[in-house]
Amino acid sequence: MLNLYVIEQCPYCRKVRTFLDENNVNYNPILCPYPPEDQTNREKLMELGGKGQVPFLHDTEKDITMYESDAIINYIKENYPS
């Protein structure tokens, strides 16, 4: 499963989500609202990646984590071709 930690207002998150949607890639968007109403998702993000930056991808099947929209898109292109 691809878990994508995002903030709705983030243009880099939107870039990744648009790519995933346009290429019919199944993923689980995990909202990390700002300002945070609930710290649960943000705490998990910090636990997995060590910082609160989004977008953040966690590929649970391969146990791969990464930040940066372009890196995420390139990873999807290479590992989950449509």
N, C-alpha and C positions, 0 to 999 in steps of 0.2 A: 504494500500500500504506500502510496505517495502522500505524505502529510505536508501541507504547505501552510506555514505560519504567516499570516498577513495582517495588515492594518488596512481597512477599507479606503482611507484617504491617500494611501501611499501609491505614487505613480509607478514605482518599480514593481510593487506587488500586482498592480493592474496589468502591467506589461506581461508578467509571467502568467497570470490567470487567463489573459486573453489568448496567449499562445497555447496554453493547455486546452482551453475550450475550443479554439479553432481547429486543433488537431485531435480532438476527441480523446484526450488523455484523461483517464479516470484518476481523480485525486480527491483528497479530503482537505478542504480549506478550514484552517483553524484560526479563528479570529482572535486577535490580541488588541482589543480596542484601546484607543488612546483618547482621553485619559482612561486609564484602566478602571473598569467598574468591578471586575473580578480578576484577581491575580493568577488564577489557576493556569491558564494557557501561557501567560508570560513566564510563570515559574517553570513550567515544563520546557519552554523555549530556552531559558537560561540553563536549565539542567542539561539539555541536549547539546547546546552550542556554546554556552559560556558567555553569551552577550545577548542583549535585547534587540538586535538588529533584525529587520525583516526586509525582503522576503527571506524565509529560511525553509529549506527543503529537508525532510527526513524521509529517505527511502527505507522503509522498515524491512523490506525483503532482503536488501543488500547491506543494511546498516550503514548507509552513506548519509552524511549530513553536509549541507553547504549553504552559504550565503551568496549574495550577488545575483541579480536577475539574469545577466548574460551567461554566467556559469551554470545556473539552473537550466536555462533554455538549452544550452549546448549539451548538458548531461542528458536531458530528456531526448533530444534529437539522436544522440548516440545509443542510448539504452532502451528507449521506448518508441521506436519509429512507428509512424502511423501507416 
